C-alpha cells in the first residue's frame, strides 16, 4: 500500500484511490532504517492521483500511470547523479554538518555564503572547520540553536524522535494534513480554457516560482513537466548554487528582480497579478512576500512551502531538509557508532515538493469549476513526522547506489530524468540562472 498516497487522499476527502501500477526500487536502493522508498513512491503517486482528478474535471481521459521505483529514486537523488563536464556536484560545504557540543550534537547548514558568515559571526570564529568545532564543543546544543535562530544562522540541536515529540514544535509538526488547502476569500478569476492534452494538462497556466533550494523548485519543476509556464524569480542579492539550479531548474525560465528597486518591485507585482499559481518559499515578513501579499492576485492558487510549518515555536525559523532530519530524530535513527546520520537522499525536500504540487493541481481542478482561488501549504517537518510514522520494515538492509540508467545528458550536463515514468525528459534543460527576461516562458521564447 502506498501509505503517503493513502494519507493524502484521506486528508483531502477524495474517497477512492486511483489505480496506479508501482514497481518498487531495486533491492538496496534507498534502503535504511526508515521507509524512504515508500515515502518517495507514495508522494509521486499522490501527484498522479491529483492529475487524474484534474483531467476528469476537464473532461479528459486520464493517462495510465506506472511508478518505477528506480526512476523515482534517481529523481530524488538527482543532486548525486548530476554531472557537469563529467564531474560530480560538490556536496555540503565544509561548515555544514554534524558537530559535537558540550551536551550532545548539532547540525549546521552553511552552504550559502550569507549563512556561513552568520554562523562564523555567531561563534566568533573565522571560516575554518577546526575553529567551528572548537567553539561548538564548548556550548549547549539547545542554547546555540536558539542563539542561531535569533541571529539568522542555521544550527539545530540533534534530538531523538521521542524528544522531538515531547516538544511543542514536534507536536505541531505531527498534526494536521500533509498538505493544507483552504479557500481564498479575496476574489475570483475568469475560468481558463479547458486543457486538451492529458499529457500537458496545465498548458496555459502561469506559475510564478518564488522558491529556492529544493522542495519548492521540485514542485514547480513538475508543474512545468505537466505543461505549465513557469517563471522563477530570484534576487540578485542572493545568488543560487549553480549545480542546485541545474538539477531543479528544468522546464522553467529564470530571471532576477531586485525588489529594493521600485521599478523591479512593480514588475514582480505585475507578474503576480497575472499568475494562475504563485509558489512561495520565503519566510513571512520578507520584502518579496510583502510584494505578493499586497497584490493578492484574485483567483490565483497561492502555495507556500516551509521547513517547520506555520504553527508553533519554530514556525518563523529558517530551515533545510538536513536540519529537519536532525531536529525530528531522523538523524539519530540513521546514525551509527553514536554519530548522527542522514537519509540516503534529501527525501523530505523531494517528497514535500511532490505533495505540494499535488495540492496545487487539486486546487486548480477546483478553481476550474468555480473560479475561486485557494491557499496550499506544506512543510518538511510535517513530511518528516509522516515518514517517522510509516511502517519501518520495507526499506531495511544494506544500501546500494542509485542506478545511473535513468539519466539524460544535454551538452556537458547530465541530470536525472523525471520521476514520472510517462515522461522521457523535461520540456527543456535548466536555463542559466537569472538569464531570462521577466516574463512567462513559452517553448518559443527559451
TIFI-359796 format. One line per field, with one value per residue (C-alpha): residue number from 1; chain; z, y, x; residue in three letters. Coordinates in nm, 4 decimals, m for minus. Layout:
N
pos	(NUM_...);
unit	(A_...);
pz	(Z_...);
py	(Y_...);
px	(X_...);
code	(ALA_...);
REM end
This chain:
446
pos	(1_2_3_4_5_6_7_8_9_10_11_12_13_14_15_16_17_18_19_20_21_22_23_24_25_26_27_28_29_30_31_32_33_34_35_36_37_38_39_40_41_42_43_44_45_46_47_48_49_50_51_52_53_54_55_56_57_58_59_60_61_62_63_64_65_66_67_68_69_70_71_72_73_74_75_76_77_78_79_80_81_82_83_84_85_86_87_88_89_90_91_92_93_94_95_96_97_98_99_100_101_102_103_104_105_106_107_108_109_110_111_112_113_114_115_116_117_118_119_120_121_122_123_124_125_126_127_128_129_130_131_132_133_134_135_136_137_138_139_140_141_142_143_144_145_146_147_148_149_150_151_152_153_154_155_156_157_158_159_160_161_162_163_164_165_166_167_168_169_170_171_172_173_174_175_176_177_178_179_180_181_182_183_184_185_186_187_188_189_190_191_192_193_194_195_196_197_198_199_200_201_202_203_204_205_206_207_208_209_210_211_212_213_214_215_216_217_218_219_220_221_222_223_224_225_226_227_228_229_230_231_232_233_234_235_236_237_238_239_240_241_242_243_244_245_246_247_248_249_250_251_252_253_254_255_256_257_258_259_260_261_262_263_264_265_266_267_268_269_270_271_272_273_274_275_276_277_278_279_280_281_282_283_284_285_286_287_288_289_290_291_292_293_294_295_296_297_298_299_300_301_302_303_304_305_306_307_308_309_310_311_312_313_314_315_316_317_318_319_320_321_322_323_324_325_326_327_328_329_330_331_332_333_334_335_336_337_338_339_340_341_342_343_344_345_346_347_348_349_350_351_352_353_354_355_356_357_358_359_360_361_362_363_364_365_366_367_368_369_370_371_372_373_374_375_376_377_378_379_380_381_382_383_384_385_386_387_388_389_390_391_392_393_394_395_396_397_398_399_400_401_402_403_404_405_406_407_408_409_410_411_412_413_414_415_416_417_418_419_420_421_422_423_424_425_426_427_428_429_430_431_432_433_434_435_436_437_438_439_440_441_442_443_444_445_446);
unit	(A_A_A_A_A_A_A_A_A_A_A_A_A_A_A_A_A_A_A_A_A_A_A_A_A_A_A_A_A_A_A_A_A_A_A_A_A_A_A_A_A_A_A_A_A_A_A_A_A_A_A_A_A_A_A_A_A_A_A_A_A_A_A_A_A_A_A_A_A_A_A_A_A_A_A_A_A_A_A_A_A_A_A_A_A_A_A_A_A_A_A_A_A_A_A_A_A_A_A_A_A_A_A_A_A_A_A_A_A_A_A_A_A_A_A_A_A_A_A_A_A_A_A_A_A_A_A_A_A_A_A_A_A_A_A_A_A_A_A_A_A_A_A_A_A_A_A_A_A_A_A_A_A_A_A_A_A_A_A_A_A_A_A_A_A_A_A_A_A_A_A_A_A_A_A_A_A_A_A_A_A_A_A_A_A_A_A_A_A_A_A_A_A_A_A_A_A_A_A_A_A_A_A_A_A_A_A_A_A_A_A_A_A_A_A_A_A_A_A_A_A_A_A_A_A_A_A_A_A_A_A_A_A_A_A_A_A_A_A_A_A_A_A_A_A_A_A_A_A_A_A_A_A_A_A_A_A_A_A_A_A_A_A_A_A_A_A_A_A_A_A_A_A_A_A_A_A_A_A_A_A_A_A_A_A_A_A_A_A_A_A_A_A_A_A_A_A_A_A_A_A_A_A_A_A_A_A_A_A_A_A_A_A_A_A_A_A_A_A_A_A_A_A_A_A_A_A_A_A_A_A_A_A_A_A_A_A_A_A_A_A_A_A_A_A_A_A_A_A_A_A_A_A_A_A_A_A_A_A_A_A_A_A_A_A_A_A_A_A_A_A_A_A_A_A_A_A_A_A_A_A_A_A_A_A_A_A_A_A_A_A_A_A_A_A_A_A_A_A_A_A_A_A_A_A_A_A_A_A_A_A_A_A_A_A_A_A_A_A_A_A_A_A_A_A_A_A_A_A_A_A_A_A_A_A_A_A_A_A_A_A_A_A_A_A_A);
pz	(0.0000_m0.0859_0.2595_0.1595_m0.1209_0.1197_0.3738_0.1122_m0.0242_0.3258_0.4169_0.1142_0.1244_m0.2250_m0.1126_m0.3746_m0.4626_m0.8259_m0.9867_m1.0145_m1.1012_m0.8787_m0.9174_m0.6024_m0.6253_m0.6800_m0.3618_m0.1517_m0.3383_m0.0762_0.1933_0.5561_0.8906_0.7574_0.4588_0.2257_m0.0840_0.0370_0.1061_m0.2338_m0.4457_m0.2403_m0.2814_m0.6581_m0.6644_m0.4801_m0.7601_m1.0266_m0.8474_m0.8376_m1.2094_m1.2762_m1.0943_m1.2801_m1.6144_m1.5228_m1.4169_m1.7656_m1.9400_m2.0433_m2.0203_m1.7682_m1.8880_m1.7099_m1.4555_m1.3693_m1.0989_m1.1481_m0.8109_m0.9638_m1.1706_m0.8569_m0.6641_m0.9427_m0.9383_m0.5592_m0.5787_m0.8746_m0.6993_m0.6516_m1.0126_m1.1583_m1.3666_m1.5181_m1.7633_m1.6128_m1.2580_m0.9654_m0.7940_m0.4726_m0.1559_0.1636_0.2370_0.4918_0.7688_0.7031_0.9018_1.2426_1.5294_1.8913_2.1604_2.5359_2.5838_2.2526_1.8799_1.6439_1.2679_1.0845_0.7350_0.5746_0.2032_0.1190_0.1911_0.3969_0.6215_0.6581_0.7541_1.0123_1.1659_1.1970_1.3414_1.5933_1.7133_1.6847_1.4722_1.1225_0.8297_0.9486_1.0407_1.3265_1.4824_1.4431_1.6024_1.8998_1.9536_1.9310_2.1658_2.4434_2.4175_2.4874_2.1787_2.2693_2.3688_2.0464_1.8491_1.9964_1.9591_1.5955_1.5209_1.6614_1.4572_1.1275_1.1347_1.0907_1.3817_1.5077_1.8065_1.7249_1.9052_1.9370_1.7977_2.1483_2.2466_1.9389_2.0143_2.3668_2.2437_2.1177_1.7824_1.7313_1.8338_1.5907_1.3144_1.3638_1.3470_1.0569_0.6973_0.4870_0.2627_0.3852_0.1410_0.2125_0.0119_m0.0547_0.0216_m0.1817_m0.5284_m0.8187_m1.1665_m1.5055_m1.5890_m1.8010_m2.1242_m2.0693_m2.1406_m2.4445_m2.3780_m2.0819_m2.1018_m2.0689_m1.8682_m1.7194_m2.0579_m2.0445_m1.6650_m1.5467_m1.2412_m1.0535_m0.8715_m0.5680_m0.4092_m0.3508_m0.2699_m0.3280_m0.2127_m0.3883_m0.7066_m0.7229_m0.7053_m0.9798_m1.1950_m1.2044_m1.2836_m1.5837_m1.6805_m1.6860_m1.9281_m1.7054_m1.7993_m1.5002_m1.4276_m1.1356_m0.9887_m0.7658_m0.6081_m0.7467_m0.3824_m0.3091_m0.5686_m0.6176_m0.6077_m0.9760_m0.9591_m0.7468_m1.0144_m1.2908_m1.1043_m1.0297_m1.2942_m1.5905_m1.7853_m1.6374_m1.7192_m1.4649_m1.4070_m1.1498_m0.9933_m0.7112_m0.5001_m0.3411_m0.6789_m0.7212_m1.0927_m1.0461_m0.7478_m0.9654_m1.2286_m0.9712_m0.8651_m1.2281_m1.2724_m0.9604_m1.0781_m1.3956_m1.2294_m1.2010_m0.9342_m0.7006_m0.5155_m0.2223_m0.0151_0.1512_0.5181_0.6217_0.6502_0.3685_0.1095_m0.1643_0.0366_0.1151_m0.2543_m0.3455_m0.0483_m0.1322_m0.4811_m0.3756_m0.7253_m0.7384_m0.8017_m0.8018_m0.6189_m0.3661_m0.2376_0.0369_0.1494_0.4671_0.6816_1.0089_0.9199_1.0061_1.3732_1.6852_1.8205_1.5133_1.2591_1.1817_1.1754_0.8765_0.7909_0.5405_0.4899_0.6780_0.9768_0.9950_0.9889_1.2839_1.4937_1.4305_1.5317_1.1812_1.2093_1.5261_1.3645_1.0618_1.2712_1.3594_1.6357_1.8365_1.5465_1.3764_1.0125_0.7233_0.4849_0.1572_m0.0304_0.0719_0.0763_0.2888_0.0286_m0.2707_m0.1175_0.0126_m0.3350_m0.4928_m0.2215_m0.2640_m0.6407_m0.5805_m0.3623_m0.6284_m0.9029_m0.6886_m0.6109_m0.9832_m1.0521_m0.8006_m0.9434_m1.2911_m1.1663_m0.9610_m1.0423_m0.6713_m0.5670_m0.2774_m0.0494_m0.0295_0.2333_0.3074_0.5300_0.5609_0.9312_0.8603_0.5948_0.8438_1.1007_0.8372_0.7451_1.1106_1.1464_0.8472_0.8971_0.9011_0.7547_0.3798_0.3278_0.5626_0.4613_0.3104_0.0884_m0.2753_m0.5121_m0.7083_m1.0663_m1.3185_m1.6034_m1.5604_m1.6613_m1.9641_m2.0969_m2.2600_m2.3716_m2.0737_m1.8124_m1.7045_m1.4935_m1.3702_m1.5778_m1.4357_m1.1625_m1.3725_m1.5962_m1.8672_m1.9445_m2.1015_m2.0214_m1.9077_m2.1695_m2.1778_m1.9652_m1.6916_m1.8300_m1.6907_m1.3579_m1.3941_m1.7718_m1.8884_m1.9238_m1.6529_m1.8489_m1.8505_m2.0900_m2.3926_m2.5889_m2.8497_m2.6046_m2.4311);
py	(0.0000_0.3485_0.4951_0.8511_0.8441_0.6923_0.9679_1.2434_1.1061_1.0727_1.4275_1.5698_1.3532_1.2148_0.8825_0.6454_0.5696_0.5776_0.2601_0.3179_0.0405_0.0541_m0.1248_m0.0781_0.0265_m0.2384_m0.4138_m0.1821_0.1386_0.3943_0.1272_0.2248_0.2254_0.4372_0.3597_0.6285_0.4317_0.4179_0.7914_0.8667_0.6480_0.7446_1.1173_1.0782_0.8656_1.1421_1.3807_1.1308_1.0890_1.4674_1.4962_1.2283_1.4355_1.7490_1.5714_1.4323_1.7787_1.8961_1.6044_1.4498_1.0792_1.0497_0.8727_0.5497_0.5845_0.3454_0.4246_0.2893_0.2904_0.3257_0.6259_0.7866_0.7142_0.8707_1.1854_1.2123_1.1588_1.3927_1.6042_1.2988_1.1853_1.5310_1.5610_1.8776_1.8151_1.4683_1.5963_1.5394_1.8285_1.9447_1.8136_2.0030_2.2927_2.2428_2.4212_2.2233_1.9039_1.7399_1.8744_1.7532_2.0045_2.0110_1.8109_1.6480_1.7183_1.9920_2.0093_2.3250_2.4460_2.6885_2.6123_2.9704_3.2383_3.4552_3.1615_3.0704_3.4279_3.4410_3.1138_3.2361_3.5681_3.3894_3.1723_3.4497_3.2361_3.2532_3.0439_2.7356_2.3922_2.3406_2.6730_2.5975_2.2546_2.4033_2.6711_2.4324_2.1806_2.4411_2.5241_2.3651_2.2310_2.3834_2.7186_2.7604_2.6528_2.9390_3.1879_3.0890_3.1339_3.4867_3.5655_3.4254_3.1424_2.7768_2.5477_2.2807_2.0505_1.6794_1.5151_1.1663_1.1100_1.0987_1.4240_1.5946_1.4506_1.5926_1.9485_2.1888_2.2263_1.8498_1.8134_2.0860_1.9185_1.5887_1.7286_1.8290_1.7080_1.6535_1.9353_2.2039_2.3638_2.6425_2.8811_3.2271_3.4902_3.7707_3.7356_3.5090_3.4768_3.4092_3.0419_2.9336_2.7468_2.3742_2.1677_1.9411_1.7187_1.4805_1.4759_1.8561_1.9310_2.2527_2.4110_2.7807_2.8048_3.0716_2.9797_3.2373_3.0489_3.2379_2.9452_2.8381_2.5261_2.2032_2.1478_2.4487_2.4164_2.0443_2.1319_2.3937_2.1704_1.9061_2.1722_2.2651_1.8977_1.8979_2.1906_2.4993_2.8144_2.8562_3.1658_3.1502_3.4878_3.5359_3.8301_3.9216_3.9745_3.6009_3.4026_3.0409_2.7379_2.6613_2.2826_2.3007_2.5123_2.2743_1.9927_2.1661_2.4403_2.2255_2.3394_2.6896_3.0378_3.2032_3.5771_3.8235_4.1087_4.3276_4.4176_4.7014_4.8779_5.0344_4.9564_4.5943_4.5618_4.6825_4.4278_4.1486_4.2767_4.2763_3.9182_3.8184_3.9778_3.7656_3.4371_3.1378_2.9942_3.1644_2.9311_3.0903_2.9701_3.2920_3.3435_3.5679_3.9316_3.9247_4.2005_3.9501_3.8087_4.1585_4.2488_3.9418_3.9757_4.3400_4.2415_3.9478_3.8071_3.7299_3.3670_3.2503_2.9414_3.0633_2.7837_2.8050_2.5621_2.5924_2.3901_2.3943_2.4735_2.7715_2.6961_2.6505_2.7977_2.7025_2.8485_3.1606_2.9912_2.9175_2.5554_2.2940_1.9219_1.8273_2.0415_1.8962_1.5478_1.6484_1.8056_1.5384_1.2370_1.1036_1.1730_0.9646_0.6719_0.6949_0.7246_0.4758_0.4440_0.7275_0.9703_1.1055_1.0200_1.1109_0.9657_0.8254_1.1247_1.4549_1.2821_1.5404_1.8088_1.5982_1.4311_1.7641_1.9093_1.6397_1.6685_2.0466_2.0015_1.7561_2.0109_2.2797_2.0576_1.9679_2.3376_2.4179_2.1493_2.3140_2.6581_2.5348_2.4693_2.7844_3.0413_3.0618_3.0507_2.8572_2.8561_2.5423_2.4816_2.2039_2.1694_1.9478_1.8915_1.7540_1.5223_1.4102_1.3244_1.1198_0.9324_0.8522_0.7140_0.4764_0.1042_0.0520_m0.2913_m0.2250_m0.0454_m0.2314_m0.3917_m0.2701_0.0363_0.0133_0.3036_0.4627_0.3286_0.5733_0.4380_0.6923_0.9978_1.2250_1.4342_1.7769_1.9073_1.8966_1.8387_1.5062_1.5116_1.2614_1.2003_1.2976_1.0757_1.0282_0.7326_0.8550_1.1486_1.0890_1.4360_1.7853_2.0399_2.1854_2.1707_2.4258_2.7697_2.9606_3.1060_3.4555_3.4672_3.5257_3.8284_3.8681_3.7140_3.3796_3.1401_2.9541_2.6937_2.9631_3.2108_2.9865);
px	(0.0000_0.1279_0.0804_0.1665_m0.0912_m0.3424_m0.2811_m0.3008_m0.6293_m0.7746_m0.6707_m0.8498_m1.1606_m1.1153_m1.2551_m1.1133_m0.7547_m0.6590_m0.5253_m0.1505_0.0934_0.4002_0.7328_0.9438_1.3089_1.5743_1.6939_1.9062_1.8147_1.7025_1.7483_1.7836_1.6056_1.3183_1.0894_1.2205_1.1174_0.7573_0.7567_0.9082_0.6804_0.3766_0.4326_0.4749_0.1584_m0.0277_0.0629_m0.0509_m0.3827_m0.4327_m0.3553_m0.6190_m0.8794_m0.7771_m0.8143_m1.1545_m1.2706_m1.1664_m1.3447_m1.0140_m0.9396_m0.6520_m0.3431_m0.2480_0.0301_0.3091_0.5614_0.9113_1.0836_1.4300_1.3152_1.1743_1.4944_1.7017_1.4896_1.5059_1.8820_1.9236_2.1819_2.4054_2.3613_2.4250_2.7410_2.8871_3.1697_3.1909_3.2393_3.0049_2.8333_3.0002_2.8412_2.7737_3.0053_3.2881_3.0946_2.7735_2.7392_2.7191_2.9278_2.9580_2.8670_2.9164_2.5950_2.5079_2.5206_2.4105_2.3667_2.4699_2.3863_2.6298_2.6138_2.5192_2.7824_2.5446_2.4573_2.8262_2.9110_2.6317_2.7470_3.1054_2.9887_2.7674_3.0551_3.3145_3.5462_3.6995_3.5809_3.7649_3.6191_3.8600_3.7655_3.3955_3.4427_3.6246_3.3609_3.0665_3.2279_3.2050_2.8341_2.4977_2.3172_1.9805_2.1281_2.3257_2.0180_1.8157_2.1013_2.1460_1.7755_1.7877_2.0999_1.9704_2.2243_2.1363_2.2168_1.9748_2.0135_2.0021_1.7125_1.5724_1.2216_1.0761_1.2484_1.1015_0.7578_0.7728_0.8313_0.5633_0.7420_0.7386_0.3754_0.2684_0.4694_0.2861_m0.0681_m0.2856_m0.2879_0.0218_m0.0979_m0.3363_m0.5796_m0.8271_m1.0447_m0.9015_m1.1639_m1.0070_m1.1507_m1.2176_m1.0769_m1.2232_m1.2150_m0.9199_m0.9648_m1.0087_m0.6967_m0.6950_m0.3915_m0.3811_m0.0004_0.0156_m0.2979_m0.1548_m0.0774_m0.1633_m0.1253_0.1173_0.3230_0.5303_0.8052_0.9359_1.1194_1.4773_1.6782_1.4809_1.1219_0.9670_1.1752_1.0884_0.7174_0.7400_0.9606_0.6882_0.4267_0.6431_0.6590_0.2784_0.2733_0.2623_0.4534_0.6861_0.8942_1.1343_1.2257_1.5302_1.7022_2.0455_2.1427_2.1010_2.2968_2.1951_2.4225_2.4788_2.4599_2.1464_1.9779_2.0911_1.9155_1.5842_1.5546_1.4484_1.1449_1.1382_1.2592_1.4885_1.5034_1.6368_1.4422_1.5706_1.2672_1.4656_1.4387_1.0905_1.0660_1.1653_0.9350_0.6494_0.7487_0.7233_0.3830_0.2668_0.3821_0.1921_m0.1314_m0.1319_m0.0287_m0.2586_m0.0297_0.2174_0.4529_0.6346_0.9255_1.0373_0.9648_0.6714_0.7759_1.0301_1.0073_0.9258_0.6364_0.5115_0.5008_0.2981_0.0640_m0.0043_m0.1184_m0.3371_m0.3938_m0.7660_m0.8468_m0.4866_m0.3720_m0.1155_0.1068_0.3687_0.6364_0.8404_1.0745_0.8813_0.5207_0.3052_0.2363_0.4415_0.7659_0.9721_0.7262_0.9302_1.2686_1.4882_1.5423_1.6519_1.5943_1.9128_1.8126_1.4611_1.6146_1.8337_1.5580_1.2934_1.5025_1.5613_1.9353_1.9591_1.7798_2.0123_2.3268_2.5956_2.8525_2.6919_2.7213_2.4053_2.3454_2.1172_1.8637_2.0033_1.8591_1.7013_1.3654_1.1861_1.2542_1.1567_0.8513_0.7217_0.7712_0.5549_0.2921_0.2803_0.2439_m0.0417_m0.2181_m0.1710_m0.3135_m0.6149_m0.6685_m0.6539_m0.9143_m1.1466_m1.0731_m1.1605_m1.5128_m1.5683_m1.3007_m1.2204_m0.8563_m0.7125_m0.4124_m0.1985_0.0692_0.3168_0.6213_0.9257_0.8565_0.5075_0.6518_0.9181_0.6512_0.4689_0.7876_0.8550_0.5016_0.5265_0.5980_0.9744_1.0263_1.0137_1.3438_1.5763_1.9035_2.2279_2.2115_2.3168_2.3877_2.1051_2.1138_2.2546_2.0428_1.7630_1.9615_1.9737_2.2616_2.2337_2.5713_2.8045_2.5320_2.3841_2.0676_1.8103_1.5009_1.1608_1.0198_0.7053_0.7888_0.5493_0.7804_1.1193_1.2544_1.1567_1.0428_1.3958_1.7130_1.7728_1.8408_2.1420_2.0376_1.8922_1.9418_1.5832_1.3593_1.0938_0.8086_0.6355_0.8097_0.6854_0.8839_0.9442_1.0991_1.3553);
code	(UNK_UNK_UNK_UNK_UNK_UNK_UNK_UNK_UNK_UNK_UNK_UNK_UNK_UNK_UNK_UNK_UNK_UNK_UNK_UNK_UNK_UNK_UNK_UNK_UNK_UNK_UNK_UNK_UNK_UNK_UNK_UNK_UNK_UNK_UNK_UNK_UNK_UNK_UNK_UNK_UNK_UNK_UNK_UNK_UNK_UNK_UNK_UNK_UNK_UNK_UNK_UNK_UNK_UNK_UNK_UNK_UNK_UNK_UNK_UNK_UNK_UNK_UNK_UNK_UNK_UNK_UNK_UNK_UNK_UNK_UNK_UNK_UNK_UNK_UNK_UNK_UNK_UNK_UNK_UNK_UNK_UNK_UNK_UNK_UNK_UNK_UNK_UNK_UNK_UNK_UNK_UNK_UNK_UNK_UNK_UNK_UNK_UNK_UNK_UNK_UNK_UNK_UNK_UNK_UNK_UNK_UNK_UNK_UNK_UNK_UNK_UNK_UNK_UNK_UNK_UNK_UNK_UNK_UNK_UNK_UNK_UNK_UNK_UNK_UNK_UNK_UNK_UNK_UNK_UNK_UNK_UNK_UNK_UNK_UNK_UNK_UNK_UNK_UNK_UNK_UNK_UNK_UNK_UNK_UNK_UNK_UNK_UNK_UNK_UNK_UNK_UNK_UNK_UNK_UNK_UNK_UNK_UNK_UNK_UNK_UNK_UNK_UNK_UNK_UNK_UNK_UNK_UNK_UNK_UNK_UNK_UNK_UNK_UNK_UNK_UNK_UNK_UNK_UNK_UNK_UNK_UNK_UNK_UNK_UNK_UNK_UNK_UNK_UNK_UNK_UNK_UNK_UNK_UNK_UNK_UNK_UNK_UNK_UNK_UNK_UNK_UNK_UNK_UNK_UNK_UNK_UNK_UNK_UNK_UNK_UNK_UNK_UNK_UNK_UNK_UNK_UNK_UNK_UNK_UNK_UNK_UNK_UNK_UNK_UNK_UNK_UNK_UNK_UNK_UNK_UNK_UNK_UNK_UNK_UNK_UNK_UNK_UNK_UNK_UNK_UNK_UNK_UNK_UNK_UNK_UNK_UNK_UNK_UNK_UNK_UNK_UNK_UNK_UNK_UNK_UNK_UNK_UNK_UNK_UNK_UNK_UNK_UNK_UNK_UNK_UNK_UNK_UNK_UNK_UNK_UNK_UNK_UNK_UNK_UNK_UNK_UNK_UNK_UNK_UNK_UNK_UNK_UNK_UNK_UNK_UNK_UNK_UNK_UNK_UNK_UNK_UNK_UNK_UNK_UNK_UNK_UNK_UNK_UNK_UNK_UNK_UNK_UNK_UNK_UNK_UNK_UNK_UNK_UNK_UNK_UNK_UNK_UNK_UNK_UNK_UNK_UNK_UNK_UNK_UNK_UNK_UNK_UNK_UNK_UNK_UNK_UNK_UNK_UNK_UNK_UNK_UNK_UNK_UNK_UNK_UNK_UNK_UNK_UNK_UNK_UNK_UNK_UNK_UNK_UNK_UNK_UNK_UNK_UNK_UNK_UNK_UNK_UNK_UNK_UNK_UNK_UNK_UNK_UNK_UNK_UNK_UNK_UNK_UNK_UNK_UNK_UNK_UNK_UNK_UNK_UNK_UNK_UNK_UNK_UNK_UNK_UNK_UNK_UNK_UNK_UNK_UNK_UNK_UNK_UNK_UNK_UNK_UNK_UNK_UNK_UNK_UNK_UNK_UNK_UNK_UNK_UNK_UNK_UNK_UNK_UNK_UNK_UNK_UNK_UNK_UNK_UNK_UNK_UNK_UNK_UNK_UNK_UNK_UNK_UNK_UNK_UNK_UNK_UNK_UNK_UNK_UNK_UNK_UNK_UNK_UNK_UNK_UNK_UNK_UNK_UNK_UNK_UNK_UNK_UNK_UNK_UNK_UNK_UNK_UNK_UNK_UNK_UNK_UNK_UNK_UNK);
REM end
